[in-house]
Amino acid sequence: MAKSIHDRKREKRQGFALLLSLISLMILAVLITDLHETTSQGFAASMAARDQLRAEYLAKSGINLTRMLIGQEKNLRVLVAPIFSALMKGRPPPQLPIWNFANVILEPFANFEGSKENAASVGFDMDLAEGLGKTGGTFEVQASAENTKMTINDPRLQDVAVGRANIAKAIYTLTQGSPPFPSPNVYDPIFSGFDEKGRMNTRLDVIANIVDWWDADEQRTNYDPVLQVVQSSGSEDTDYYRELLEPYNIKNAPFDTLEELRLVRGVGDDFWATFVEPDIDSPASRQITIYGGGRVNPNGARPDVMLAAVCSFVEIRDQPLCSDPTGMERGKFIALVDMANSMGFGIPWFSRAGDFVNFITGSGPLFEQLQPLLQAFGMPQMMFTPLVLPAQPPDLKRRMQRQFSTNANVLTIESTGRVGRSRRTIRTVVTTDEKWIPPPPNAGKMVPLGIFSYYRID
């Protein structure tokens, strides 16, 4: 039986309604999917932002707790004084590098769960400790004294010529220039390449460029490694900087940050990776600094930095420790210093700068103790040839002592907070020198936890 016109119209309407329903369901599915994705992304972003904030504050806790720990160093020094005096014939103990053990000492704050396991192994329940608990993350601290590195910044001496000569001499010796070091040597390739302008940057060029960056005049620095003097002649090398795609001028003022050193012509990737950041995750691996006061701390300095400071004196640079072409004397000195550090279990050997000068000239308690120890182990060949100080000039020993200091009052503290996959690193340079005064017209004095000279969050 044939369908009526009314039935056929009704079927068409039913088919159209079904189509509208399907289209509506598709639109709703797209909207729901988009809403789910948007809310998921928003939730993930908010979770990441939360974790980033928590990681940042954990890193800040690491910085502040390390500063508090450093502030307690004098009290801890009293505890080790009797032991140190007994070993070193009545000498007072030096400043303790307590910052080197910040991770171990601060572990209950930095990693509560991990510290619970360690404490349980010795029969202590960390849950009974008041004020400690889960933080939802961890932090790690690395700290080092800036005067364990070679200073290349403006020493701010009244005699500008002496200041420039001291820095030039330090850089030249640290990079093993010849004389006094044999050539060729391991650092020669760094100063034998060409920059993007087709110009070679020799040691003397790099020295001149670094000194010209911070000295106030606009004359070219010329360092004579034989006479160890600096002369100025002609104009500074400004063409290189002005011909760059993003030109800039020589600063003619002291470095404010270590990163600023990358602006200096000749300080390329090789120089940076060798002397500035041999290990990007270890501030202690640096050999140069812009924050030190010019004196090297033998309690913690790398042996090659110590030798660079020692061999910078023209009166002794021809002696075997500084000029041995085979490098054996340097190797024995480095091995002996490493052995002495391992024997000290973290406690430095030198109470005063004079103790270190005595050590390298073959006298003093440490030198006397190491000789029989090496003989007992059948390794007397490890003892380096001590320096022999000439009678003239009579003030040489005093000048050498002024080159070193056993007190660290400028420290780099790097703290990394981690929460889940989020990570925040804070790098700071803290000054604790009690003689520090703020620049005019400000007034005040050093605060107990020190003041920040540099602060950066990554």
Secondary structure as UniProt FT lines:
FT   HELIX           5..71
FT   HELIX           73..87
FT   TURN            88..90
FT   HELIX           98..101
FT   HELIX           102..105
FT   HELIX           107..110
FT   HELIX           112..120
FT   TURN            121..123
FT   HELIX           126..128
FT   TURN            130..131
FT   STRAND          138..145
FT   HELIX           146..148
FT   STRAND          150..151
FT   HELIX           160..174
FT   TURN            175..176
FT   TURN            178..180
FT   TURN            186..187
FT   HELIX           188..191
FT   TURN            196..197
FT   HELIX           203..214
FT   STRAND          219..224
FT   TURN            225..228
FT   STRAND          229..235
FT   HELIX           239..242
FT   HELIX           258..263
FT   TURN            265..266
FT   HELIX           269..271
FT   HELIX           272..276
FT   TURN            280..281
FT   HELIX           283..285
FT   STRAND          288..289
FT   TURN            298..300
FT   HELIX           303..310
FT   TURN            311..312
FT   TURN            314..318
FT   HELIX           320..323
FT   TURN            325..326
FT   HELIX           328..344
FT   TURN            345..346
FT   HELIX           353..360
FT   TURN            361..362
FT   HELIX           365..376
FT   TURN            377..378
FT   HELIX           380..382
FT   TURN            394..395
FT   HELIX           396..402
FT   STRAND          410..419
FT   TURN            420..421
FT   STRAND          422..431
FT   TURN            434..435
FT   TURN            440..441
FT   TURN            448..449
FT   STRAND          451..457
//
